[in-house]
Amino acid sequence: MKARLVIASLLMLAAIPAEAQFAPRDIRGADEATIYRSPELRRLDVQLNRAYQRALRDLRPGERRRLVAEQYRWLARRASCGISKGCLVSMYERRIGQLQD
């Protein structure tokens, strides 16, 4: 039962509009603060969100759950970049490429 609730919650989060951006009150870490302050990173964030939404749209439910879980793991790795803009740019470019393949 708990697993179903978690999966349902993740799928609802996956439906967030592609243009969703960080608002200052929503920033939860150094990586998000760095993204918020950088026009380049914000542009990459929008690009990644669009690629992610397209990928989700093209998948069956089981595959969507896998992609949502994969995205949460990617977000955890992204957080490890902290304030390193170079690290964040690299993470975004790699992830966008994976989602577009």
N, CA, C and O atoms as CSV, one atom per row, in Angstrom:
chain,resi,resn,atom,element,x,y,z
A,1,MET,N,N,0.825,-1.191,0.000
A,1,MET,CA,C,0.000,0.000,0.000
A,1,MET,C,C,0.871,1.258,0.000
A,1,MET,O,O,0.636,2.189,-0.770
A,2,LYS,N,N,1.881,1.271,0.875
A,2,LYS,CA,C,2.765,2.427,0.953
A,2,LYS,C,C,3.495,2.644,-0.372
A,2,LYS,O,O,3.659,3.781,-0.815
A,3,ALA,N,N,3.935,1.551,-1.004
A,3,ALA,CA,C,4.635,1.654,-2.287
A,3,ALA,C,C,3.726,2.259,-3.346
A,3,ALA,O,O,4.177,3.071,-4.153
A,4,ARG,N,N,2.464,1.880,-3.357
A,4,ARG,CA,C,1.519,2.442,-4.328
A,4,ARG,C,C,1.346,3.943,-4.116
A,4,ARG,O,O,1.271,4.712,-5.074
A,5,LEU,N,N,1.284,4.346,-2.858
A,5,LEU,CA,C,1.132,5.768,-2.547
A,5,LEU,C,C,2.352,6.550,-3.011
A,5,LEU,O,O,2.217,7.640,-3.566
A,6,VAL,N,N,3.533,6.006,-2.790
A,6,VAL,CA,C,4.767,6.669,-3.221
A,6,VAL,C,C,4.796,6.778,-4.744
A,6,VAL,O,O,5.124,7.835,-5.284
A,7,ILE,N,N,4.459,5.702,-5.431
A,7,ILE,CA,C,4.467,5.708,-6.897
A,7,ILE,C,C,3.447,6.708,-7.430
A,7,ILE,O,O,3.741,7.453,-8.365
A,8,ALA,N,N,2.253,6.730,-6.843
A,8,ALA,CA,C,1.229,7.685,-7.277
A,8,ALA,C,C,1.712,9.118,-7.064
A,8,ALA,O,O,1.486,9.984,-7.910
A,9,SER,N,N,2.375,9.368,-5.939
A,9,SER,CA,C,2.900,10.711,-5.667
A,9,SER,C,C,3.966,11.100,-6.680
A,9,SER,O,O,3.987,12.236,-7.153
A,10,LEU,N,N,4.846,10.170,-7.017
A,10,LEU,CA,C,5.896,10.447,-7.992
A,10,LEU,C,C,5.310,10.743,-9.361
A,10,LEU,O,O,5.789,11.632,-10.066
A,11,LEU,N,N,4.274,10.001,-9.740
A,11,LEU,CA,C,3.656,10.242,-11.038
A,11,LEU,C,C,2.957,11.593,-11.077
A,11,LEU,O,O,2.942,12.254,-12.116
A,12,MET,N,N,2.379,12.007,-9.958
A,12,MET,CA,C,1.762,13.334,-9.914
A,12,MET,C,C,2.826,14.414,-10.052
A,12,MET,O,O,2.616,15.409,-10.745
A,13,LEU,N,N,3.965,14.221,-9.397
A,13,LEU,CA,C,5.053,15.191,-9.511
A,13,LEU,C,C,5.579,15.248,-10.939
A,13,LEU,O,O,6.028,16.297,-11.401
A,14,ALA,N,N,5.523,14.129,-11.627
A,14,ALA,CA,C,6.014,14.080,-12.996
A,14,ALA,C,C,5.172,14.947,-13.920
A,14,ALA,O,O,5.626,15.314,-15.004
A,15,ALA,N,N,3.977,15.274,-13.516
A,15,ALA,CA,C,3.081,16.077,-14.352
A,15,ALA,C,C,3.298,17.576,-14.188
A,15,ALA,O,O,2.541,18.366,-14.752
A,16,ILE,N,N,4.306,17.983,-13.437
A,16,ILE,CA,C,4.599,19.407,-13.253
A,16,ILE,C,C,4.924,20.009,-14.614
A,16,ILE,O,O,5.681,19.411,-15.379
A,17,PRO,N,N,4.375,21.172,-14.933
A,17,PRO,CA,C,4.627,21.782,-16.244
A,17,PRO,C,C,6.111,21.948,-16.532
A,17,PRO,O,O,6.909,22.191,-15.626
A,18,ALA,N,N,6.468,21.813,-17.796
A,18,ALA,CA,C,7.868,21.890,-18.200
A,18,ALA,C,C,8.504,23.232,-17.860
A,18,ALA,O,O,9.709,23.293,-17.617
A,19,GLU,N,N,7.727,24.300,-17.837
A,19,GLU,CA,C,8.283,25.613,-17.578
A,19,GLU,C,C,8.367,25.941,-16.089
A,19,GLU,O,O,8.731,27.058,-15.722
A,20,ALA,N,N,8.035,24.985,-15.234
A,20,ALA,CA,C,8.100,25.253,-13.794
A,20,ALA,C,C,9.514,25.687,-13.437
A,20,ALA,O,O,10.484,25.048,-13.846
A,21,GLN,N,N,9.631,26.755,-12.687
A,21,GLN,CA,C,10.926,27.282,-12.281
A,21,GLN,C,C,10.981,27.360,-10.766
A,21,GLN,O,O,9.959,27.328,-10.081
A,22,PHE,N,N,12.190,27.461,-10.267
A,22,PHE,CA,C,12.364,27.635,-8.835
A,22,PHE,C,C,11.849,29.004,-8.422
A,22,PHE,O,O,12.129,30.000,-9.089
A,23,ALA,N,N,11.120,29.058,-7.360
A,23,ALA,CA,C,10.791,30.326,-6.715
A,23,ALA,C,C,11.705,30.404,-5.495
A,23,ALA,O,O,12.027,29.371,-4.908
A,24,PRO,N,N,12.129,31.605,-5.101
A,24,PRO,CA,C,13.068,31.709,-3.970
A,24,PRO,C,C,12.624,30.919,-2.740
A,24,PRO,O,O,13.465,30.346,-2.048
A,25,ARG,N,N,11.344,30.877,-2.457
A,25,ARG,CA,C,10.866,30.156,-1.267
A,25,ARG,C,C,10.976,28.640,-1.420
A,25,ARG,O,O,10.919,27.918,-0.425
A,26,ASP,N,N,11.134,28.144,-2.661
A,26,ASP,CA,C,11.189,26.709,-2.925
A,26,ASP,C,C,12.607,26.149,-2.970
A,26,ASP,O,O,12.785,24.935,-3.069
A,27,ILE,N,N,13.610,27.009,-2.899
A,27,ILE,CA,C,15.001,26.560,-3.014
A,27,ILE,C,C,15.367,25.726,-1.793
A,27,ILE,O,O,15.210,26.158,-0.650
A,28,ARG,N,N,15.867,24.503,-2.069
A,28,ARG,CA,C,16.167,23.573,-0.984
A,28,ARG,C,C,17.641,23.231,-0.842
A,28,ARG,O,O,18.009,22.480,0.062
A,29,GLY,N,N,18.476,23.751,-1.691
A,29,GLY,CA,C,19.881,23.394,-1.580
A,29,GLY,C,C,20.759,24.348,-2.364
A,29,GLY,O,O,20.275,25.216,-3.091
A,30,ALA,N,N,22.071,24.168,-2.200
A,30,ALA,CA,C,23.033,25.038,-2.879
A,30,ALA,C,C,22.925,24.900,-4.392
A,30,ALA,O,O,23.085,25.882,-5.116
A,31,ASP,N,N,22.653,23.680,-4.879
A,31,ASP,CA,C,22.508,23.494,-6.325
A,31,ASP,C,C,21.336,24.303,-6.860
A,31,ASP,O,O,21.464,24.962,-7.891
A,32,GLU,N,N,20.193,24.264,-6.178
A,32,GLU,CA,C,19.020,25.007,-6.631
A,32,GLU,C,C,19.239,26.510,-6.545
A,32,GLU,O,O,18.764,27.251,-7.405
A,33,ALA,N,N,19.945,26.970,-5.528
A,33,ALA,CA,C,20.262,28.399,-5.418
A,33,ALA,C,C,21.156,28.833,-6.576
A,33,ALA,O,O,20.975,29.917,-7.129
A,34,THR,N,N,22.112,27.996,-6.940
A,34,THR,CA,C,23.011,28.303,-8.052
A,34,THR,C,C,22.239,28.339,-9.363
A,34,THR,O,O,22.461,29.223,-10.191
A,35,ILE,N,N,21.342,27.393,-9.556
A,35,ILE,CA,C,20.514,27.366,-10.766
A,35,ILE,C,C,19.646,28.616,-10.828
A,35,ILE,O,O,19.518,29.232,-11.887
A,36,TYR,N,N,19.057,28.989,-9.716
A,36,TYR,CA,C,18.176,30.154,-9.663
A,36,TYR,C,C,18.918,31.429,-10.058
A,36,TYR,O,O,18.345,32.308,-10.701
A,37,ARG,N,N,20.195,31.531,-9.673
A,37,ARG,CA,C,20.970,32.751,-9.929
A,37,ARG,C,C,21.604,32.797,-11.328
A,37,ARG,O,O,22.108,33.842,-11.740
A,38,SER,N,N,21.584,31.690,-12.051
A,38,SER,CA,C,22.281,31.629,-13.335
A,38,SER,C,C,21.300,31.521,-14.509
A,38,SER,O,O,20.561,30.541,-14.604
A,39,PRO,N,N,21.287,32.511,-15.397
A,39,PRO,CA,C,20.418,32.413,-16.583
A,39,PRO,C,C,20.727,31.177,-17.428
A,39,PRO,O,O,19.815,30.542,-17.957
A,40,GLU,N,N,22.009,30.837,-17.554
A,40,GLU,CA,C,22.389,29.662,-18.340
A,40,GLU,C,C,21.814,28.391,-17.726
A,40,GLU,O,O,21.265,27.549,-18.437
A,41,LEU,N,N,21.939,28.250,-16.414
A,41,LEU,CA,C,21.418,27.051,-15.748
A,41,LEU,C,C,19.889,27.017,-15.761
A,41,LEU,O,O,19.292,25.947,-15.880
A,42,ARG,N,N,19.259,28.180,-15.640
A,42,ARG,CA,C,17.788,28.206,-15.728
A,42,ARG,C,C,17.335,27.765,-17.120
A,42,ARG,O,O,16.347,27.043,-17.256
A,43,ARG,N,N,18.055,28.197,-18.144
A,43,ARG,CA,C,17.735,27.780,-19.519
A,43,ARG,C,C,17.895,26.264,-19.661
A,43,ARG,O,O,17.044,25.598,-20.252
A,44,LEU,N,N,18.984,25.728,-19.120
A,44,LEU,CA,C,19.190,24.280,-19.171
A,44,LEU,C,C,18.118,23.539,-18.373
A,44,LEU,O,O,17.697,22.450,-18.762
A,45,ASP,N,N,17.678,24.121,-17.265
A,45,ASP,CA,C,16.632,23.501,-16.451
A,45,ASP,C,C,15.330,23.403,-17.245
A,45,ASP,O,O,14.651,22.377,-17.205
A,46,VAL,N,N,14.986,24.462,-17.959
A,46,VAL,CA,C,13.774,24.442,-18.795
A,46,VAL,C,C,13.931,23.406,-19.904
A,46,VAL,O,O,13.006,22.643,-20.182
A,47,GLN,N,N,15.095,23.381,-20.530
A,47,GLN,CA,C,15.353,22.414,-21.602
A,47,GLN,C,C,15.242,20.981,-21.079
A,47,GLN,O,O,14.646,20.122,-21.728
A,48,LEU,N,N,15.815,20.730,-19.911
A,48,LEU,CA,C,15.738,19.399,-19.310
A,48,LEU,C,C,14.288,19.033,-18.987
A,48,LEU,O,O,13.855,17.912,-19.252
A,49,ASN,N,N,13.543,19.975,-18.416
A,49,ASN,CA,C,12.155,19.691,-18.069
A,49,ASN,C,C,11.328,19.372,-19.306
A,49,ASN,O,O,10.465,18.495,-19.263
A,50,ARG,N,N,11.577,20.066,-20.394
A,50,ARG,CA,C,10.853,19.769,-21.642
A,50,ARG,C,C,11.203,18.374,-22.146
A,50,ARG,O,O,10.315,17.617,-22.538
A,51,ALA,N,N,12.485,18.029,-22.140
A,51,ALA,CA,C,12.909,16.701,-22.594
A,51,ALA,C,C,12.318,15.616,-21.695
A,51,ALA,O,O,11.902,14.565,-22.181
A,52,TYR,N,N,12.282,15.867,-20.396
A,52,TYR,CA,C,11.727,14.916,-19.431
A,52,TYR,C,C,10.230,14.717,-19.674
A,52,TYR,O,O,9.750,13.583,-19.677
A,53,GLN,N,N,9.493,15.805,-19.877
A,53,GLN,CA,C,8.056,15.700,-20.131
A,53,GLN,C,C,7.780,14.945,-21.430
A,53,GLN,O,O,6.856,14.133,-21.485
A,54,ARG,N,N,8.567,15.200,-22.472
A,54,ARG,CA,C,8.398,14.461,-23.733
A,54,ARG,C,C,8.666,12.979,-23.525
A,54,ARG,O,O,7.924,12.131,-24.023
A,55,ALA,N,N,9.726,12.668,-22.789
A,55,ALA,CA,C,10.059,11.267,-22.533
A,55,ALA,C,C,8.943,10.576,-21.758
A,55,ALA,O,O,8.571,9.448,-22.082
A,56,LEU,N,N,8.411,11.233,-20.751
A,56,LEU,CA,C,7.318,10.659,-19.964
A,56,LEU,C,C,6.093,10.401,-20.822
A,56,LEU,O,O,5.444,9.362,-20.698
A,57,ARG,N,N,5.784,11.338,-21.682
A,57,ARG,CA,C,4.584,11.242,-22.522
A,57,ARG,C,C,4.640,10.017,-23.429
A,57,ARG,O,O,3.605,9.433,-23.749
A,58,ASP,N,N,5.835,9.629,-23.841
A,58,ASP,CA,C,5.992,8.534,-24.797
A,58,ASP,C,C,6.104,7.156,-24.155
A,58,ASP,O,O,6.263,6.163,-24.866
A,59,LEU,N,N,6.024,7.071,-22.830
A,59,LEU,CA,C,6.234,5.796,-22.132
A,59,LEU,C,C,4.937,5.188,-21.607
A,59,LEU,O,O,3.956,5.889,-21.358
A,60,ARG,N,N,4.959,3.872,-21.448
A,60,ARG,CA,C,3.861,3.167,-20.783
A,60,ARG,C,C,4.014,3.355,-19.278
A,60,ARG,O,O,5.097,3.714,-18.816
A,61,PRO,N,N,2.951,3.121,-18.498
A,61,PRO,CA,C,2.992,3.382,-17.045
A,61,PRO,C,C,4.181,2.758,-16.311
A,61,PRO,O,O,4.807,3.433,-15.494
A,62,GLY,N,N,4.503,1.517,-16.572
A,62,GLY,CA,C,5.635,0.885,-15.887
A,62,GLY,C,C,6.953,1.560,-16.208
A,62,GLY,O,O,7.808,1.733,-15.340
A,63,GLU,N,N,7.107,1.940,-17.472
A,63,GLU,CA,C,8.323,2.632,-17.889
A,63,GLU,C,C,8.373,4.037,-17.291
A,63,GLU,O,O,9.451,4.539,-16.974
A,64,ARG,N,N,7.216,4.667,-17.138
A,64,ARG,CA,C,7.167,5.997,-16.511
A,64,ARG,C,C,7.666,5.929,-15.075
A,64,ARG,O,O,8.441,6.782,-14.643
A,65,ARG,N,N,7.227,4.923,-14.343
A,65,ARG,CA,C,7.678,4.786,-12.948
A,65,ARG,C,C,9.195,4.657,-12.886
A,65,ARG,O,O,9.842,5.233,-12.011
A,66,ARG,N,N,9.749,3.901,-13.815
A,66,ARG,CA,C,11.204,3.721,-13.859
A,66,ARG,C,C,11.892,5.051,-14.149
A,66,ARG,O,O,12.892,5.387,-13.514
A,67,LEU,N,N,11.354,5.811,-15.113
A,67,LEU,CA,C,11.960,7.094,-15.453
A,67,LEU,C,C,11.843,8.096,-14.304
A,67,LEU,O,O,12.781,8.849,-14.041
A,68,VAL,N,N,10.700,8.107,-13.623
A,68,VAL,CA,C,10.525,9.006,-12.473
A,68,VAL,C,C,11.557,8.676,-11.393
A,68,VAL,O,O,12.191,9.574,-10.838
A,69,ALA,N,N,11.721,7.395,-11.103
A,69,ALA,CA,C,12.708,6.982,-10.091
A,69,ALA,C,C,14.120,7.365,-10.529
A,69,ALA,O,O,14.931,7.813,-9.719
A,70,GLU,N,N,14.402,7.184,-11.812
A,70,GLU,CA,C,15.712,7.548,-12.354
A,70,GLU,C,C,15.951,9.059,-12.219
A,70,GLU,O,O,17.060,9.495,-11.913
A,71,GLN,N,N,14.902,9.842,-12.450
A,71,GLN,CA,C,15.035,11.295,-12.345
A,71,GLN,C,C,15.316,11.725,-10.908
A,71,GLN,O,O,16.101,12.644,-10.674
A,72,TYR,N,N,14.677,11.061,-9.951
A,72,TYR,CA,C,14.947,11.380,-8.541
A,72,TYR,C,C,16.382,11.044,-8.171
A,72,TYR,O,O,17.003,11.770,-7.395
A,73,ARG,N,N,16.922,9.949,-8.715
A,73,ARG,CA,C,18.336,9.627,-8.467
A,73,ARG,C,C,19.233,10.689,-9.101
A,73,ARG,O,O,20.239,11.088,-8.515
A,74,TRP,N,N,18.865,11.147,-10.303
A,74,TRP,CA,C,19.640,12.199,-10.961
A,74,TRP,C,C,19.620,13.485,-10.131
A,74,TRP,O,O,20.650,14.142,-9.983
A,75,LEU,N,N,18.458,13.846,-9.592
A,75,LEU,CA,C,18.354,15.043,-8.758
A,75,LEU,C,C,19.257,14.943,-7.527
A,75,LEU,O,O,19.858,15.935,-7.116
A,76,ALA,N,N,19.351,13.761,-6.945
A,76,ALA,CA,C,20.234,13.568,-5.792
A,76,ALA,C,C,21.694,13.754,-6.199
A,76,ALA,O,O,22.475,14.352,-5.458
A,77,ARG,N,N,22.065,13.243,-7.375
A,77,ARG,CA,C,23.439,13.433,-7.863
A,77,ARG,C,C,23.691,14.900,-8.191
A,77,ARG,O,O,24.773,15.426,-7.931
A,78,ARG,N,N,22.678,15.558,-8.767
A,78,ARG,CA,C,22.821,16.984,-9.083
A,78,ARG,C,C,23.094,17.785,-7.814
A,78,ARG,O,O,23.904,18.712,-7.825
A,79,ALA,N,N,22.433,17.437,-6.742
A,79,ALA,CA,C,22.627,18.149,-5.471
A,79,ALA,C,C,24.078,18.090,-5.017
A,79,ALA,O,O,24.563,19.008,-4.356
A,80,SER,N,N,24.768,17.012,-5.369
A,80,SER,CA,C,26.171,16.889,-4.948
A,80,SER,C,C,27.074,17.908,-5.641
A,80,SER,O,O,28.211,18.105,-5.213
A,81,CYS,N,N,26.592,18.558,-6.701
A,81,CYS,CA,C,27.373,19.613,-7.366
A,81,CYS,C,C,27.467,20.864,-6.500
A,81,CYS,O,O,28.406,21.649,-6.637
A,82,GLY,N,N,26.496,21.050,-5.609
A,82,GLY,CA,C,26.515,22.245,-4.762
A,82,GLY,C,C,26.518,23.513,-5.580
A,82,GLY,O,O,25.644,23.714,-6.424
A,83,ILE,N,N,27.497,24.376,-5.339
A,83,ILE,CA,C,27.552,25.675,-6.028
A,83,ILE,C,C,28.429,25.640,-7.283
A,83,ILE,O,O,28.665,26.682,-7.894
A,84,SER,N,N,28.909,24.471,-7.673
A,84,SER,CA,C,29.784,24.360,-8.841
A,84,SER,C,C,28.977,24.462,-10.139
A,84,SER,O,O,28.302,23.516,-10.545
A,85,LYS,N,N,29.062,25.620,-10.771
A,85,LYS,CA,C,28.314,25.837,-12.012
A,85,LYS,C,C,28.777,24.868,-13.105
A,85,LYS,O,O,27.953,24.339,-13.851
A,86,GLY,N,N,30.072,24.635,-13.204
A,86,GLY,CA,C,30.604,23.714,-14.202
A,86,GLY,C,C,30.054,22.312,-14.030
A,86,GLY,O,O,29.690,21.655,-15.005
A,87,CYS,N,N,29.996,21.859,-12.800
A,87,CYS,CA,C,29.433,20.537,-12.495
A,87,CYS,C,C,27.969,20.484,-12.906
A,87,CYS,O,O,27.524,19.512,-13.515
A,88,LEU,N,N,27.221,21.534,-12.570
A,88,LEU,CA,C,25.789,21.566,-12.884
A,88,LEU,C,C,25.556,21.591,-14.390
A,88,LEU,O,O,24.686,20.876,-14.887
A,89,VAL,N,N,26.317,22.400,-15.125
A,89,VAL,CA,C,26.176,22.453,-16.582
A,89,VAL,C,C,26.429,21.074,-17.167
A,89,VAL,O,O,25.668,20.607,-18.016
A,90,SER,N,N,27.492,20.421,-16.719
A,90,SER,CA,C,27.826,19.087,-17.205
A,90,SER,C,C,26.706,18.082,-16.902
A,90,SER,O,O,26.323,17.287,-17.760
A,91,MET,N,N,26.197,18.132,-15.685
A,91,MET,CA,C,25.101,17.228,-15.304
A,91,MET,C,C,23.883,17.438,-16.200
A,91,MET,O,O,23.290,16.478,-16.690
A,92,TYR,N,N,23.518,18.698,-16.408
A,92,TYR,CA,C,22.343,19.008,-17.234
A,92,TYR,C,C,22.548,18.552,-18.672
A,92,TYR,O,O,21.669,17.916,-19.253
A,93,GLU,N,N,23.694,18.870,-19.247
A,93,GLU,CA,C,23.926,18.517,-20.651
A,93,GLU,C,C,23.886,17.001,-20.852
A,93,GLU,O,O,23.325,16.512,-21.833
A,94,ARG,N,N,24.481,16.271,-19.922
A,94,ARG,CA,C,24.466,14.814,-20.008
A,94,ARG,C,C,23.044,14.264,-19.893
A,94,ARG,O,O,22.641,13.399,-20.671
A,95,ARG,N,N,22.288,14.773,-18.916
A,95,ARG,CA,C,20.929,14.272,-18.691
A,95,ARG,C,C,20.007,14.609,-19.853
A,95,ARG,O,O,19.188,13.783,-20.257
A,96,ILE,N,N,20.133,15.810,-20.390
A,96,ILE,CA,C,19.317,16.185,-21.561
A,96,ILE,C,C,19.606,15.222,-22.711
A,96,ILE,O,O,18.683,14.759,-23.381
A,97,GLY,N,N,20.874,14.922,-22.940
A,97,GLY,CA,C,21.245,13.967,-23.988
A,97,GLY,C,C,20.635,12.595,-23.755
A,97,GLY,O,O,20.152,11.964,-24.696
A,98,GLN,N,N,20.651,12.127,-22.515
A,98,GLN,CA,C,20.054,10.817,-22.200
A,98,GLN,C,C,18.562,10.816,-22.473
A,98,GLN,O,O,18.032,9.849,-23.020
A,99,LEU,N,N,17.890,11.872,-22.103
A,99,LEU,CA,C,16.439,11.930,-22.283
A,99,LEU,C,C,16.042,12.075,-23.743
A,99,LEU,O,O,14.956,11.644,-24.133
A,100,GLN,N,N,16.891,12.667,-24.544
A,100,GLN,CA,C,16.564,12.865,-25.952
A,100,GLN,C,C,16.890,11.654,-26.807
A,100,GLN,O,O,16.443,11.576,-27.951
A,101,ASP,N,N,17.651,10.714,-26.287
A,101,ASP,CA,C,18.002,9.501,-27.055
A,101,ASP,C,C,16.823,8.561,-27.165
A,101,ASP,O,O,16.936,7.497,-27.774
